[in-house]
């Protein structure tokens, strides 16, 4: 058990150090262009447009769960 904890701690500390070294590479960023922001905006628009039917479906689900008991219609026996 102790070896597992030690191995996990070493992996976590190693991952943190590698991320810190990668962040200090010294390269200057060029900024995001219009195409990048358009792509991000298009992705957000898709997610928001899919959220509208999901909210309607969720509201219908809650309405069906919390509404009163309805009569069930039975088919006549033949």
Secondary structure by P-SEA (a helix, b strand, c coil): caaaaaaaaaaaaaaaaaaaaaaacccccccccaaaaaaaaaaaaaaaaaaaaaaaaaaaaaaaaaccbbbbbbcccc
